[in-house]
Amino acid sequence: MAGQLSPDEKLQLITRNLQEVLGEEKLKQVLQEREVKVYWGTATTGKPHIAYFVPMSKIADFLKAGCEVTILFADLHAFLDNMKAPWELLELRVKYYEQVIKAMLESIGVPLDKLKFVKGTDFQLSREYTLDVYRLSSMVTEHDAKKAGAEVVKQVDHPLLSGLLYPGLQALDEEYLKCDAQFGGVDQRKIFTLAEKYLPSLGYAKRSHLMNPMVPGLTGAKMSSSEEESKIDLLDSAGDVKKKLKRAFCEPGNIKDNGVLSFVQYVVFPLRGDPKWGGDKTYTVFEELEKDFAAESVHPGDLKASVEASLNQLLDPIRKKFESPELRKLSNTAYPSKTKAAGKGAKAGGGGGGGDDDDLSPSRVDIRVGRIISVEKHPDADSLYLEKIDGGGGAEDGGERLGGEELQDRLVLVLCNLKPQKMRGIESQAMLLCASIEGEPRRVEPLDPPEGSSPGDRVFVEGYETGKPDERLNPKKKADLKISDECVAQWKDNQLMTKLGQITCKTLKGGNIS
């Protein structure tokens, strides 16, 4: 097919569904002379999930356009990213990534013989590459290195040198993989601009950069390997897919931060073209589906049912491949269950659910950003208010709070995995978390998520970023939540955070959280 396409048609395939392209004119020049060489890299850390179908669908586009594509399994980058895993585990994860990504590509009909697979440490430990790392380090300032990795490398007050090296190494990969363009998510834009700035200083060419949008997860925030409820694993059963989609954030008429709709846009339509969506109606253009969903002509239940069917079609070949004893063993050893890790003496900080007899670990508590969409007085109690909260799936809270119109549309924090309880005959499905100070009168303030937060964003405790929350918390177990003297929400002495920053309150220094 590629041989029959004009350079303009190839460029259209290469750039469709991207959020941004840097250096498009350079791509046009290359296409007039030969095929474009593209590289996509992935750090082999967390387990790949269905959002990986987004870059896979673009790799399919690149191949249709005749591109020479290299996939880099960036094991050295994975090690540098805040030391997320030891080398022994990373070696297993590289093997897992290679097997599962090949299975994904086969699932969408991408011929593997047209792809080149490379492991980072196969060339990044060479004398030439190492000397270039030192040369680059003599040019890049700490400010530029930290800024470049701001959306990719975990940001802490006292960053390790390894995280500062990460962006420069990714820039050098462009030269050592001899590509014309690097492809990645728009969250890597600052790394791409660092490469454009510094590679010419080393005497190397400036490359083009192709950027995918960041696809929301099922909770409405970015899909994350470390956030269990935001993603569907590639090896999840059909039952797990149904359960997670059922709980997915998909508010009627809401086309923003809608992970279900985004999956249709960036995976299903590019790969399938003309599936049925919304009951009996067939859509061949995504914009028509989006318009009808915004107008509430398409029900979220119909959308989820269609996504479920398409997802299972994509996942069935991958599940089948991983039924082999060898690949099952690889999956289990590359990503050992947290309960097994705990049995070997692992600390609770990275742990998962655990039983009711365990100490309450912060990772077991499911706290989300929510938006209050309505507030009304309890019909049978003037001191109680009912708040309807959009928290990535809908929730209601009933309690003695700051009622009133001033809370309308306000972003708040919601504890989502408590057992529903009745309050004067009204079932409360979630708990609105507030700062409070006892006294006469008692003072209460809702907690404030960081600016830019969205309903469904997960709140975690610093140092406890991973782990699956309990499906239902034991109400007898109390979280040790409080407000610091700087008005920052804390679990013991660790800060409550989202990916955008700290959780705070306005004025109640040293207060409690309940």
Secondary structure as UniProt FT lines:
FT   HELIX           2..4
FT   HELIX           7..15
FT   TURN            16..17
FT   STRAND          20..22
FT   HELIX           24..33
FT   STRAND          37..43
FT   HELIX           50..52
FT   HELIX           53..64
FT   TURN            65..66
FT   STRAND          68..74
FT   HELIX           75..80
FT   TURN            81..83
FT   HELIX           87..107
FT   TURN            108..109
FT   HELIX           112..114
FT   STRAND          115..119
FT   HELIX           120..122
FT   TURN            123..125
FT   HELIX           127..137
FT   TURN            138..139
FT   HELIX           142..148
FT   TURN            149..152
FT   HELIX           161..176
FT   TURN            177..178
FT   STRAND          181..185
FT   HELIX           186..188
FT   HELIX           189..198
FT   HELIX           199..202
FT   STRAND          208..212
FT   TURN            218..219
FT   TURN            225..226
FT   HELIX           228..230
FT   TURN            234..235
FT   HELIX           238..247
FT   TURN            252..253
FT   HELIX           259..263
FT   HELIX           264..268
FT   HELIX           269..272
FT   TURN            279..280
FT   HELIX           286..294
FT   TURN            295..296
FT   HELIX           300..321
FT   TURN            322..323
FT   HELIX           325..334
FT   HELIX           338..343
FT   TURN            344..345
FT   HELIX           348..350
FT   TURN            356..357
FT   HELIX           362..364
FT   STRAND          367..378
FT   TURN            379..380
FT   STRAND          381..390
FT   STRAND          395..399
FT   HELIX           405..407
FT   TURN            408..409
FT   STRAND          411..415
FT   STRAND          421..423
FT   TURN            424..425
FT   STRAND          426..428
FT   STRAND          431..437
FT   STRAND          443..446
FT   TURN            451..452
FT   TURN            455..456
FT   STRAND          458..461
FT   TURN            462..463
FT   TURN            475..476
FT   STRAND          481..483
FT   TURN            485..486
FT   STRAND          488..491
FT   TURN            492..493
FT   STRAND          494..498
FT   TURN            499..500
FT   STRAND          501..502
FT   TURN            509..510
FT   STRAND          512..513
//
